[in-house]
Amino acid sequence: MNAILPWSVHFALACFALAMVFALIRLLRGPAAQDRVLAFDTLYINGMLTILMLGIGTGSAVYFDIALLIALFGFVGSSALAKFLLRGEVIEP
Amino acid sequence: MSPADVPLWAALPAALLLVCGGLLTVVGSLGLLRLDAFYARIHAPTMGSTLGAGCILLASMLTSSAIAGRPVIHELLITVFILITSPVTAMLLMRAAIFRSKD
């Protein structure tokens, strides 16, 4: 019917791909470990938004669950990495 | 069920929100790449993770409500989760950076 929504979905997908490339370059190049953790944080949020964008593009409801799981495990991973940088171990006795 | 069948009253604001969210996210990641100190770099991706994610999730809510014909608000779950967890991660990372730059 109207082609404005598929066009904007493709535009946003291109934007997220570019943003993931930027975060990946920072992840590979970062001078300190905290830069790499910050780039990983940005990378998983961009990946989650890409999955949501595929959900809008196909009209399927499955992608919502994948995005929720990526948000959950990404938070666990990046907070564990930050805790490791802060204290030297993740789970303290 | 495809996005081309979404009526115009929902497709127009959803398209605007999608374009805004994509541009905000790419500007945030460009800031992550281009800024020159860690304390400056930690500011940039928060734009993508709060405002960009908010725009995209609002657009997703709008289109799935228009397709289903009733209010579909389960994307609020991701929004609330991102809004709660993103400051926690940023605060832990900043404390780690201060601790590591001390010695």
N, CA and C atoms of all chains as a GROMACS GRO file, in nm:
protein
  588
    1MET      N    1   0.086  -0.120   0.000
    1MET     CA    2   0.000   0.000   0.000
    1MET      C    3   0.089   0.124   0.000
    2ASN      N    4   0.133   0.163   0.115
    2ASN     CA    5   0.222   0.280   0.124
    2ASN      C    6   0.362   0.230   0.155
    3ALA      N    7   0.458   0.285   0.083
    3ALA     CA    8   0.593   0.230   0.090
    3ALA      C    9   0.680   0.305   0.190
    4ILE      N   10   0.619   0.393   0.271
    4ILE     CA   11   0.703   0.477   0.358
    4ILE      C   12   0.759   0.396   0.475
    5LEU      N   13   0.681   0.300   0.524
    5LEU     CA   14   0.729   0.223   0.640
    5LEU      C   15   0.841   0.124   0.602
    6PRO      N   16   0.830   0.048   0.492
    6PRO     CA   17   0.946  -0.037   0.454
    6PRO      C   18   1.070   0.045   0.423
    7TRP      N   19   1.052   0.162   0.362
    7TRP     CA   20   1.169   0.246   0.333
    7TRP      C   21   1.238   0.289   0.461
    8SER      N   22   1.158   0.331   0.560
    8SER     CA   23   1.222   0.378   0.684
    8SER      C   24   1.281   0.261   0.762
    9VAL      N   25   1.223   0.141   0.751
    9VAL     CA   26   1.283   0.024   0.815
    9VAL      C   27   1.420  -0.005   0.754
   10HIS      N   28   1.430   0.007   0.622
   10HIS     CA   29   1.561  -0.017   0.559
   10HIS      C   30   1.661   0.090   0.594
   11PHE      N   31   1.613   0.216   0.604
   11PHE     CA   32   1.704   0.325   0.644
   11PHE      C   33   1.758   0.302   0.784
   12ALA      N   34   1.668   0.264   0.877
   12ALA     CA   35   1.714   0.242   1.015
   12ALA      C   36   1.806   0.121   1.025
   13LEU      N   37   1.780   0.018   0.941
   13LEU     CA   38   1.870  -0.098   0.941
   13LEU      C   39   2.010  -0.059   0.896
   14ALA      N   40   2.018   0.028   0.793
   14ALA     CA   41   2.149   0.074   0.747
   14ALA      C   42   2.218   0.155   0.856
   15CYS      N   43   2.140   0.240   0.927
   15CYS     CA   44   2.196   0.320   1.036
   15CYS      C   45   2.252   0.229   1.145
   16PHE      N   46   2.179   0.124   1.182
   16PHE     CA   47   2.225   0.037   1.290
   16PHE      C   48   2.346  -0.044   1.247
   17ALA      N   49   2.351  -0.083   1.119
   17ALA     CA   50   2.470  -0.154   1.071
   17ALA      C   51   2.593  -0.065   1.080
   18LEU      N   52   2.576   0.063   1.042
   18LEU     CA   53   2.688   0.158   1.051
   18LEU      C   54   2.729   0.179   1.196
   19ALA      N   55   2.630   0.189   1.285
   19ALA     CA   56   2.661   0.209   1.428
   19ALA      C   57   2.733   0.088   1.484
   20MET      N   58   2.694  -0.033   1.441
   20MET     CA   59   2.763  -0.153   1.490
   20MET      C   60   2.905  -0.159   1.438
   21VAL      N   61   2.928  -0.111   1.315
   21VAL     CA   62   3.065  -0.108   1.262
   21VAL      C   63   3.151  -0.011   1.344
   22PHE      N   64   3.093   0.106   1.379
   22PHE     CA   65   3.167   0.202   1.462
   22PHE      C   66   3.203   0.142   1.598
   23ALA      N   67   3.105   0.078   1.660
   23ALA     CA   68   3.131   0.017   1.791
   23ALA      C   69   3.233  -0.095   1.781
   24LEU      N   70   3.231  -0.168   1.669
   24LEU     CA   71   3.326  -0.279   1.651
   24LEU      C   72   3.468  -0.225   1.633
   25ILE      N   73   3.480  -0.112   1.560
   25ILE     CA   74   3.614  -0.052   1.545
   25ILE      C   75   3.666  -0.008   1.681
   26ARG      N   76   3.578   0.052   1.763
   26ARG     CA   77   3.623   0.094   1.897
   26ARG      C   78   3.656  -0.028   1.983
   27LEU      N   79   3.581  -0.136   1.963
   27LEU     CA   80   3.609  -0.259   2.040
   27LEU      C   81   3.745  -0.317   2.004
   28LEU      N   82   3.783  -0.309   1.876
   28LEU     CA   83   3.912  -0.365   1.836
   28LEU      C   84   4.027  -0.271   1.868
   29ARG      N   85   4.001  -0.140   1.872
   29ARG     CA   86   4.109  -0.043   1.878
   29ARG      C   87   4.127   0.017   2.016
   30GLY      N   88   4.026  -0.004   2.108
   30GLY     CA   89   4.021   0.070   2.233
   30GLY      C   90   4.150   0.063   2.312
   31PRO      N   91   4.202   0.176   2.359
   31PRO     CA   92   4.330   0.171   2.427
   31PRO      C   93   4.326   0.099   2.561
   32ALA      N   94   4.218   0.112   2.636
   32ALA     CA   95   4.211   0.048   2.768
   32ALA      C   96   4.098  -0.054   2.767
   33ALA      N   97   4.092  -0.135   2.874
   33ALA     CA   98   3.991  -0.241   2.880
   33ALA      C   99   3.852  -0.182   2.898
   34GLN      N  100   3.842  -0.068   2.970
   34GLN     CA  101   3.707  -0.013   2.990
   34GLN      C  102   3.648   0.042   2.861
   35ASP      N  103   3.733   0.085   2.767
   35ASP     CA  104   3.684   0.126   2.636
   35ASP      C  105   3.621   0.008   2.562
   36ARG      N  106   3.686  -0.108   2.575
   36ARG     CA  107   3.632  -0.226   2.507
   36ARG      C  108   3.500  -0.268   2.568
   37VAL      N  109   3.487  -0.259   2.700
   37VAL     CA  110   3.360  -0.296   2.764
   37VAL      C  111   3.250  -0.198   2.723
   38LEU      N  112   3.283  -0.070   2.713
   38LEU     CA  113   3.184   0.030   2.671
   38LEU      C  114   3.141   0.005   2.527
   39ALA      N  115   3.237  -0.032   2.441
   39ALA     CA  116   3.204  -0.062   2.302
   39ALA      C  117   3.117  -0.187   2.293
   40PHE      N  118   3.143  -0.286   2.379
   40PHE     CA  119   3.059  -0.407   2.382
   40PHE      C  120   2.917  -0.374   2.424
   41ASP      N  121   2.904  -0.283   2.522
   41ASP     CA  122   2.772  -0.239   2.568
   41ASP      C  123   2.694  -0.175   2.454
   42THR      N  124   2.761  -0.084   2.382
   42THR     CA  125   2.696  -0.020   2.267
   42THR      C  126   2.660  -0.121   2.160
   43LEU      N  127   2.749  -0.219   2.141
   43LEU     CA  128   2.728  -0.318   2.036
   43LEU      C  129   2.605  -0.404   2.064
   44TYR      N  130   2.586  -0.446   2.190
   44TYR     CA  131   2.469  -0.532   2.212
   44TYR      C  132   2.340  -0.453   2.206
   45ILE      N  133   2.343  -0.325   2.244
   45ILE     CA  134   2.220  -0.246   2.233
   45ILE      C  135   2.185  -0.223   2.086
   46ASN      N  136   2.286  -0.198   2.002
   46ASN     CA  137   2.260  -0.181   1.860
   46ASN      C  138   2.210  -0.310   1.797
   47GLY      N  139   2.264  -0.424   1.841
   47GLY     CA  140   2.216  -0.551   1.789
   47GLY      C  141   2.072  -0.579   1.828
   48MET      N  142   2.037  -0.542   1.954
   48MET     CA  143   1.899  -0.560   1.999
   48MET      C  144   1.803  -0.474   1.917
   49LEU      N  145   1.845  -0.350   1.886
   49LEU     CA  146   1.759  -0.263   1.806
   49LEU      C  147   1.747  -0.315   1.663
   50THR      N  148   1.854  -0.378   1.612
   50THR     CA  149   1.846  -0.437   1.478
   50THR      C  150   1.745  -0.550   1.474
   51ILE      N  151   1.746  -0.635   1.579
   51ILE     CA  152   1.650  -0.745   1.586
   51ILE      C  153   1.507  -0.691   1.592
   52LEU      N  154   1.486  -0.584   1.671
   52LEU     CA  155   1.352  -0.523   1.677
   52LEU      C  156   1.311  -0.468   1.541
   53MET      N  157   1.410  -0.413   1.469
   53MET     CA  158   1.380  -0.358   1.337
   53MET      C  159   1.338  -0.468   1.241
   54LEU      N  160   1.404  -0.584   1.249
   54LEU     CA  161   1.360  -0.699   1.168
   54LEU      C  162   1.220  -0.741   1.207
   55GLY      N  163   1.186  -0.730   1.337
   55GLY     CA  164   1.050  -0.762   1.381
   55GLY      C  165   0.947  -0.669   1.321
   56ILE      N  166   0.980  -0.539   1.313
   56ILE     CA  167   0.886  -0.446   1.249
   56ILE      C  168   0.876  -0.478   1.100
   57GLY      N  169   0.991  -0.511   1.039
   57GLY     CA  170   0.993  -0.532   0.894
   57GLY      C  171   0.915  -0.655   0.851
   58THR      N  172   0.916  -0.761   0.933
   58THR     CA  173   0.845  -0.882   0.892
   58THR      C  174   0.707  -0.895   0.955
   59GLY      N  175   0.677  -0.813   1.057
   59GLY     CA  176   0.548  -0.823   1.122
   59GLY      C  177   0.532  -0.945   1.210
   60SER      N  178   0.641  -1.010   1.245
   60SER     CA  179   0.634  -1.129   1.329
   60SER      C  180   0.660  -1.092   1.474
   61ALA      N  181   0.601  -1.169   1.568
   61ALA     CA  182   0.612  -1.137   1.710
   61ALA      C  183   0.725  -1.213   1.777
   62VAL      N  184   0.796  -1.299   1.703
   62VAL     CA  185   0.901  -1.383   1.763
   62VAL      C  186   1.022  -1.296   1.800
   63TYR      N  187   1.046  -1.192   1.718
   63TYR     CA  188   1.167  -1.113   1.737
   63TYR      C  189   1.168  -1.038   1.869
   64PHE      N  190   1.048  -1.011   1.925
   64PHE     CA  191   1.041  -0.941   2.054
   64PHE      C  192   1.110  -1.021   2.164
   65ASP      N  193   1.086  -1.153   2.165
   65ASP     CA  194   1.147  -1.237   2.269
   65ASP      C  195   1.298  -1.241   2.255
   66ILE      N  196   1.345  -1.246   2.128
   66ILE     CA  197   1.489  -1.248   2.106
   66ILE      C  198   1.551  -1.117   2.157
   67ALA      N  199   1.483  -1.004   2.130
   67ALA     CA  200   1.536  -0.875   2.173
   67ALA      C  201   1.539  -0.866   2.325
   68LEU      N  202   1.435  -0.919   2.391
   68LEU     CA  203   1.432  -0.917   2.537
   68LEU      C  204   1.546  -1.000   2.596
   69LEU      N  205   1.571  -1.117   2.534
   69LEU     CA  206   1.680  -1.202   2.583
   69LEU      C  207   1.816  -1.137   2.561
   70ILE      N  208   1.833  -1.070   2.445
   70ILE     CA  209   1.961  -1.003   2.419
   70ILE      C  210   1.983  -0.892   2.521
   71ALA      N  211   1.877  -0.815   2.553
   71ALA     CA  212   1.890  -0.707   2.652
   71ALA      C  213   1.929  -0.764   2.788
   72LEU      N  214   1.864  -0.875   2.827
   72LEU     CA  215   1.890  -0.935   2.958
   72LEU      C  216   2.033  -0.985   2.970
   73PHE      N  217   2.075  -1.069   2.874
   73PHE     CA  218   2.207  -1.130   2.886
   73PHE      C  219   2.317  -1.030   2.856
   74GLY      N  220   2.288  -0.929   2.773
   74GLY     CA  221   2.387  -0.826   2.751
   74GLY      C  222   2.414  -0.745   2.876
   75PHE      N  223   2.307  -0.716   2.952
   75PHE     CA  224   2.328  -0.644   3.078
   75PHE      C  225   2.409  -0.728   3.175
   76VAL      N  226   2.377  -0.857   3.183
   76VAL     CA  227   2.452  -0.945   3.274
   76VAL      C  228   2.599  -0.949   3.235
   77GLY      N  229   2.626  -0.963   3.103
   77GLY     CA  230   2.764  -0.973   3.058
   77GLY      C  231   2.843  -0.847   3.082
   78SER      N  232   2.786  -0.731   3.045
   78SER     CA  233   2.866  -0.609   3.057
   78SER      C  234   2.880  -0.566   3.202
   79SER      N  235   2.780  -0.593   3.288
   79SER     CA  236   2.798  -0.558   3.428
   79SER      C  237   2.897  -0.653   3.496
   80ALA      N  238   2.901  -0.779   3.452
   80ALA     CA  239   3.002  -0.870   3.508
   80ALA      C  240   3.142  -0.828   3.466
   81LEU      N  241   3.157  -0.783   3.340
   81LEU     CA  242   3.289  -0.736   3.295
   81LEU      C  243   3.331  -0.611   3.371
   82ALA      N  244   3.237  -0.519   3.395
   82ALA     CA  245   3.271  -0.397   3.469
   82ALA      C  246   3.306  -0.430   3.613
   83LYS      N  247   3.235  -0.525   3.670
   83LYS     CA  248   3.266  -0.567   3.808
   83LYS      C  249   3.403  -0.633   3.814
   84PHE      N  250   3.437  -0.708   3.710
   84PHE     CA  251   3.569  -0.771   3.707
   84PHE      C  252   3.679  -0.667   3.697
   85LEU      N  253   3.655  -0.562   3.616
   85LEU     CA  254   3.755  -0.455   3.607
   85LEU      C  255   3.768  -0.381   3.738
   86LEU      N  256   3.656  -0.371   3.812
   86LEU     CA  257   3.657  -0.293   3.936
   86LEU      C  258   3.723  -0.368   4.049
   87ARG      N  259   3.693  -0.498   4.064
   87ARG     CA  260   3.736  -0.570   4.183
   87ARG      C  261   3.832  -0.684   4.158
   88GLY      N  262   3.850  -0.726   4.033
   88GLY     CA  263   3.940  -0.836   4.006
   88GLY      C  264   3.873  -0.971   4.009
   89GLU      N  265   3.749  -0.977   4.058
   89GLU     CA  266   3.672  -1.101   4.049
   89GLU      C  267   3.524  -1.065   4.043
   90VAL      N  268   3.444  -1.158   3.991
   90VAL     CA  269   3.304  -1.125   3.966
   90VAL      C  270   3.218  -1.155   4.088
   91ILE      N  271   3.228  -1.277   4.137
   91ILE     CA  272   3.150  -1.316   4.254
   91ILE      C  273   3.244  -1.325   4.373
   92GLU      N  274   3.226  -1.236   4.469
   92GLU     CA  275   3.319  -1.232   4.581
   92GLU      C  276   3.272  -1.326   4.691
   93PRO      N  277   3.364  -1.390   4.761
   93PRO     CA  278   3.325  -1.480   4.869
   93PRO      C  279   3.272  -1.403   4.991
   94MET      N  280  -0.044  -0.853   0.707
   94MET     CA  281   0.048  -0.866   0.820
   94MET      C  282   0.183  -0.804   0.791
   95SER      N  283   0.209  -0.769   0.666
   95SER     CA  284   0.338  -0.710   0.632
   95SER      C  285   0.334  -0.560   0.662
   96PRO      N  286   0.451  -0.496   0.674
   96PRO     CA  287   0.451  -0.354   0.709
   96PRO      C  288   0.390  -0.265   0.601
   97ALA      N  289   0.371  -0.317   0.479
   97ALA     CA  290   0.308  -0.234   0.377
   97ALA      C  291   0.157  -0.222   0.400
   98ASP      N  292   0.099  -0.306   0.487
   98ASP     CA  293  -0.045  -0.301   0.513
   98ASP      C  294  -0.082  -0.213   0.631
   99VAL      N  295   0.018  -0.153   0.696
   99VAL     CA  296  -0.011  -0.066   0.810
   99VAL      C  297  -0.079   0.059   0.759
  100PRO      N  298  -0.192   0.101   0.821
  100PRO     CA  299  -0.259   0.223   0.773
  100PRO      C  300  -0.174   0.347   0.790
  101LEU      N  301  -0.210   0.451   0.716
  101LEU     CA  302  -0.122   0.568   0.705
  101LEU      C  303  -0.110   0.644   0.836
  102TRP      N  304  -0.216   0.646   0.919
  102TRP     CA  305  -0.209   0.721   1.045
  102TRP      C  306  -0.107   0.661   1.140
  103ALA      N  307  -0.077   0.531   1.126
  103ALA     CA  308   0.026   0.470   1.210
  103ALA      C  309   0.160   0.465   1.138
  104ALA      N  310   0.158   0.455   1.004
  104ALA     CA  311   0.285   0.439   0.930
  104ALA      C  312   0.365   0.568   0.931
  105LEU      N  313   0.295   0.683   0.925
  105LEU     CA  314   0.368   0.811   0.915
  105LEU      C  315   0.447   0.843   1.042
  106PRO      N  316   0.383   0.843   1.164
  106PRO     CA  317   0.465   0.867   1.284
  106PRO      C  318   0.564   0.756   1.311
  107ALA      N  319   0.533   0.631   1.274
  107ALA     CA  320   0.629   0.523   1.296
  107ALA      C  321   0.752   0.541   1.209
  108ALA      N  322   0.731   0.585   1.083
  108ALA     CA  323   0.847   0.608   0.996
  108ALA      C  324   0.933   0.721   1.047
  109LEU      N  325   0.866   0.828   1.097
  109LEU     CA  326   0.941   0.941   1.153
  109LEU      C  327   1.023   0.898   1.273
  110LEU      N  328   0.961   0.816   1.361
  110LEU     CA  329   1.032   0.768   1.480
  110LEU      C  330   1.148   0.677   1.442
  111LEU      N  331   1.129   0.594   1.339
  111LEU     CA  332   1.236   0.504   1.297
  111LEU      C  333   1.356   0.580   1.244
  112VAL      N  334   1.328   0.684   1.161
  112VAL     CA  335   1.438   0.762   1.105
  112VAL      C  336   1.511   0.838   1.217
  113CYS      N  337   1.433   0.897   1.310
  113CYS     CA  338   1.495   0.969   1.423
  113CYS      C  339   1.580   0.874   1.508
  114GLY      N  340   1.527   0.755   1.539
  114GLY     CA  341   1.601   0.661   1.622
  114GLY      C  342   1.728   0.613   1.555
  115GLY      N  343   1.722   0.586   1.425
  115GLY     CA  344   1.841   0.542   1.354
  115GLY      C  345   1.948   0.650   1.351
  116LEU      N  346   1.906   0.775   1.325
  116LEU     CA  347   2.005   0.883   1.321
  116LEU      C  348   2.068   0.907   1.458
  117LEU      N  349   1.984   0.903   1.565
  117LEU     CA  350   2.038   0.923   1.700
  117LEU      C  351   2.137   0.814   1.736
  118THR      N  352   2.105   0.690   1.701
  118THR     CA  353   2.195   0.580   1.735
  118THR      C  354   2.327   0.591   1.660
  119VAL      N  355   2.320   0.628   1.533
  119VAL     CA  356   2.444   0.635   1.456
  119VAL      C  357   2.529   0.754   1.502
  120VAL      N  358   2.465   0.863   1.544
  120VAL     CA  359   2.542   0.975   1.598
  120VAL      C  360   2.609   0.937   1.730
  121GLY      N  361   2.535   0.861   1.814
  121GLY     CA  362   2.594   0.816   1.940
  121GLY      C  363   2.713   0.725   1.919
  122SER      N  364   2.704   0.633   1.823
  122SER     CA  365   2.816   0.543   1.799
  122SER      C  366   2.933   0.614   1.733
  123LEU      N  367   2.902   0.716   1.651
  123LEU     CA  368   3.009   0.797   1.592
  123LEU      C  369   3.084   0.873   1.701
  124GLY      N  370   3.009   0.921   1.802
  124GLY     CA  371   3.074   0.986   1.915
  124GLY      C  372   3.162   0.889   1.992
  125LEU      N  373   3.116   0.763   2.005
  125LEU     CA  374   3.199   0.662   2.071
  125LEU      C  375   3.329   0.640   1.996
  126LEU      N  376   3.323   0.652   1.862
  126LEU     CA  377   3.444   0.630   1.783
  126LEU      C  378   3.535   0.752   1.782
  127ARG      N  379   3.477   0.873   1.781
  127ARG     CA  380   3.556   0.990   1.750
  127ARG      C  381   3.610   1.065   1.872
  128LEU      N  382   3.540   1.059   1.987
  128LEU     CA  383   3.585   1.138   2.102
  128LEU      C  384   3.717   1.082   2.155
  129ASP      N  385   3.795   1.166   2.226
  129ASP     CA  386   3.935   1.130   2.246
  129ASP      C  387   3.969   1.086   2.388
  130ALA      N  388   3.880   1.095   2.485
  130ALA     CA  389   3.911   1.047   2.620
  130ALA      C  390   3.798   0.957   2.666
  131PHE      N  391   3.828   0.865   2.760
  131PHE     CA  392   3.723   0.772   2.803
  131PHE      C  393   3.609   0.845   2.872
  132TYR      N  394   3.644   0.947   2.952
  132TYR     CA  395   3.540   1.020   3.025
  132TYR      C  396   3.449   1.097   2.931
  133ALA      N  397   3.499   1.133   2.810
  133ALA     CA  398   3.411   1.194   2.711
  133ALA      C  399   3.335   1.088   2.633
  134ARG      N  400   3.402   0.971   2.613
  134ARG     CA  401   3.340   0.868   2.530
  134ARG      C  402   3.222   0.802   2.599
  135ILE      N  403   3.219   0.801   2.732
  135ILE     CA  404   3.109   0.730   2.798
  135ILE      C  405   2.977   0.805   2.783
  136HIS      N  406   2.982   0.935   2.746
  136HIS     CA  407   2.858   1.009   2.728
  136HIS      C  408   2.786   0.973   2.598
  137ALA      N  409   2.865   0.944   2.493
  137ALA     CA  410   2.806   0.939   2.360
  137ALA      C  411   2.705   0.826   2.340
  138PRO      N  412   2.734   0.700   2.377
  138PRO     CA  413   2.636   0.594   2.344
  138PRO      C  414   2.509   0.599   2.426
  139THR      N  415   2.506   0.678   2.533
  139THR     CA  416   2.381   0.687   2.610
  139THR      C  417   2.269   0.749   2.528
  140MET      N  418   2.307   0.832   2.429
  140MET     CA  419   2.205   0.890   2.342
  140MET      C  420   2.134   0.782   2.262
  141GLY      N  421   2.213   0.688   2.210
  141GLY     CA  422   2.150   0.579   2.136
  141GLY      C  423   2.074   0.483   2.225
  142SER      N  424   2.126   0.461   2.348
  142SER     CA  425   2.064   0.358   2.430
  142SER      C  426   1.942   0.409   2.505
  143THR      N  427   1.922   0.539   2.519
  143THR     CA  428   1.798   0.586   2.580
  143THR      C  429   1.701   0.641   2.477
  144LEU      N  430   1.741   0.748   2.406
  144LEU     CA  431   1.648   0.814   2.315
  144LEU      C  432   1.626   0.732   2.188
  145GLY      N  433   1.736   0.673   2.134
  145GLY     CA  434   1.722   0.592   2.015
  145GLY      C  435   1.639   0.468   2.039
  146ALA      N  436   1.669   0.397   2.149
  146ALA     CA  437   1.590   0.277   2.181
  146ALA      C  438   1.446   0.314   2.211
  147GLY      N  439   1.423   0.429   2.276
  147GLY     CA  440   1.286   0.473   2.304
  147GLY      C  441   1.208   0.497   2.177
  148CYS      N  442   1.271   0.564   2.080
  148CYS     CA  443   1.205   0.591   1.952
  148CYS      C  444   1.169   0.461   1.881
  149ILE      N  445   1.266   0.368   1.875
  149ILE     CA  446   1.242   0.243   1.802
  149ILE      C  447   1.133   0.161   1.869
  150LEU      N  448   1.135   0.155   2.004
  150LEU     CA  449   1.035   0.074   2.074
  150LEU      C  450   0.897   0.136   2.062
  151LEU      N  451   0.890   0.272   2.060
  151LEU     CA  452   0.760   0.338   2.039
  151LEU      C  453   0.706   0.308   1.900
  152ALA      N  454   0.796   0.310   1.800
  152ALA     CA  455   0.752   0.278   1.664
  152ALA      C  456   0.706   0.134   1.654
  153SER      N  457   0.776   0.043   1.725
  153SER     CA  458   0.737  -0.098   1.723
  153SER      C  459   0.599  -0.118   1.787
  154MET      N  460   0.577  -0.047   1.900
  154MET     CA  461   0.446  -0.053   1.964
  154MET      C  462   0.336  -0.003   1.871
  155LEU      N  463   0.364   0.107   1.800
  155LEU     CA  464   0.265   0.168   1.712
  155LEU      C  465   0.227   0.074   1.598
  156THR      N  466   0.329   0.014   1.532
  156THR     CA  467   0.298  -0.071   1.418
  156THR      C  468   0.232  -0.200   1.460
  157SER      N  469   0.277  -0.260   1.572
  157SER     CA  470   0.213  -0.387   1.610
  157SER      C  471   0.072  -0.364   1.661
  158SER      N  472   0.044  -0.246   1.721
  158SER     CA  473  -0.093  -0.214   1.760
  158SER      C  474  -0.180  -0.195   1.638
  159ALA      N  475  -0.125  -0.130   1.535
  159ALA     CA  476  -0.206  -0.106   1.415
  159ALA      C  477  -0.232  -0.235   1.340
  160ILE      N  478  -0.136  -0.329   1.344
  160ILE     CA  479  -0.156  -0.456   1.274
  160ILE      C  480  -0.257  -0.542   1.350
  161ALA      N  481  -0.243  -0.546   1.486
  161ALA     CA  482  -0.331  -0.634   1.564
  161ALA      C  483  -0.469  -0.574   1.585
  162GLY      N  484  -0.484  -0.442   1.569
  162GLY     CA  485  -0.613  -0.380   1.589
  162GLY      C  486  -0.651  -0.356   1.734
  163ARG      N  487  -0.557  -0.377   1.825
  163ARG     CA  488  -0.579  -0.351   1.967
  163ARG      C  489  -0.447  -0.301   2.024
  164PRO      N  490  -0.449  -0.236   2.142
  164PRO     CA  491  -0.322  -0.186   2.198
  164PRO      C  492  -0.229  -0.300   2.238
  165VAL      N  493  -0.108  -0.299   2.180
  165VAL     CA  494  -0.005  -0.399   2.213
  165VAL      C  495   0.109  -0.324   2.280
  166ILE      N  496   0.127  -0.346   2.410
  166ILE     CA  497   0.225  -0.264   2.484
  166ILE      C  498   0.334  -0.348   2.546
  167HIS      N  499   0.360  -0.471   2.496
  167HIS     CA  500   0.462  -0.549   2.564
  167HIS      C  501   0.603  -0.501   2.533
  168GLU      N  502   0.622  -0.408   2.438
  168GLU     CA  503   0.754  -0.350   2.416
  168GLU      C  504   0.796  -0.259   2.532
  169LEU      N  505   0.697  -0.217   2.613
  169LEU     CA  506   0.729  -0.138   2.733
  169LEU      C  507   0.826  -0.212   2.825
  170LEU      N  508   0.820  -0.346   2.821
  170LEU     CA  509   0.907  -0.427   2.905
  170LEU      C  510   1.053  -0.402   2.873
  171ILE      N  511   1.086  -0.400   2.742
  171ILE     CA  512   1.225  -0.376   2.701
  171ILE      C  513   1.264  -0.232   2.737
  172THR      N  514   1.171  -0.137   2.715
  172THR     CA  515   1.202   0.003   2.744
  172THR      C  516   1.238   0.022   2.891
  173VAL      N  517   1.154  -0.033   2.979
  173VAL     CA  518   1.178  -0.018   3.123
  173VAL      C  519   1.309  -0.087   3.161
  174PHE      N  520   1.334  -0.205   3.102
  174PHE     CA  521   1.455  -0.278   3.135
  174PHE      C  522   1.580  -0.202   3.093
  175ILE      N  523   1.577  -0.146   2.971
  175ILE     CA  524   1.692  -0.069   2.922
  175ILE      C  525   1.711   0.055   3.009
  176LEU      N  526   1.600   0.123   3.043
  176LEU     CA  527   1.610   0.245   3.123
  176LEU      C  528   1.664   0.216   3.262
  177ILE      N  529   1.636   0.097   3.317
  177ILE     CA  530   1.688   0.065   3.451
  177ILE      C  531   1.834   0.023   3.443
  178THR      N  532   1.868  -0.062   3.344
  178THR     CA  533   2.001  -0.124   3.348
  178THR      C  534   2.112  -0.040   3.286
  179SER      N  535   2.078   0.052   3.196
  179SER     CA  536   2.186   0.127   3.130
  179SER      C  537   2.261   0.220   3.227
  180PRO      N  538   2.196   0.291   3.322
  180PRO     CA  539   2.274   0.369   3.419
  180PRO      C  540   2.356   0.284   3.514
  181VAL      N  541   2.308   0.163   3.545
  181VAL     CA  542   2.384   0.075   3.635
  181VAL      C  543   2.516   0.036   3.571
  182THR      N  544   2.510  -0.004   3.443
  182THR     CA  545   2.632  -0.041   3.372
  182THR      C  546   2.727   0.078   3.359
  183ALA      N  547   2.670   0.196   3.326
  183ALA     CA  548   2.755   0.314   3.310
  183ALA      C  549   2.824   0.351   3.441
  184MET      N  550   2.751   0.337   3.552
  184MET     CA  551   2.809   0.373   3.682
  184MET      C  552   2.919   0.276   3.722
  185LEU      N  553   2.896   0.145   3.699
  185LEU     CA  554   3.000   0.046   3.730
  185LEU      C  555   3.124   0.069   3.644
  186LEU      N  556   3.103   0.099   3.514
  186LEU     CA  557   3.216   0.121   3.424
  186LEU      C  558   3.295   0.245   3.465
  187MET      N  559   3.221   0.351   3.505
  187MET     CA  560   3.291   0.474   3.543
  187MET      C  561   3.372   0.453   3.670
  188ARG      N  562   3.314   0.377   3.766
  188ARG     CA  563   3.390   0.347   3.888
  188ARG      C  564   3.513   0.263   3.857
  189ALA      N  565   3.499   0.168   3.763
  189ALA     CA  566   3.614   0.086   3.723
  189ALA      C  567   3.721   0.171   3.657
  190ALA      N  568   3.679   0.268   3.573
  190ALA     CA  569   3.777   0.353   3.504
  190ALA      C  570   3.851   0.441   3.603
  191ILE      N  571   3.778   0.496   3.702
  191ILE     CA  572   3.844   0.580   3.803
  191ILE      C  573   3.940   0.496   3.885
  192PHE      N  574   3.898   0.374   3.920
  192PHE     CA  575   3.983   0.286   4.000
  192PHE      C  576   4.108   0.247   3.922
  193ARG      N  577   4.093   0.221   3.790
  193ARG     CA  578   4.209   0.178   3.712
  193ARG      C  579   4.301   0.293   3.677
  194SER      N  580   4.250   0.417   3.673
  194SER     CA  581   4.338   0.529   3.640
  194SER      C  582   4.411   0.579   3.763
  195LYS      N  583   4.377   0.525   3.882
  195LYS     CA  584   4.438   0.575   4.004
  195LYS      C  585   4.581   0.524   4.019
  196ASP      N  586   4.605   0.399   3.972
  196ASP     CA  587   4.739   0.344   3.992
  196ASP      C  588   4.812   0.315   3.861
   0.00000   0.00000   0.00000
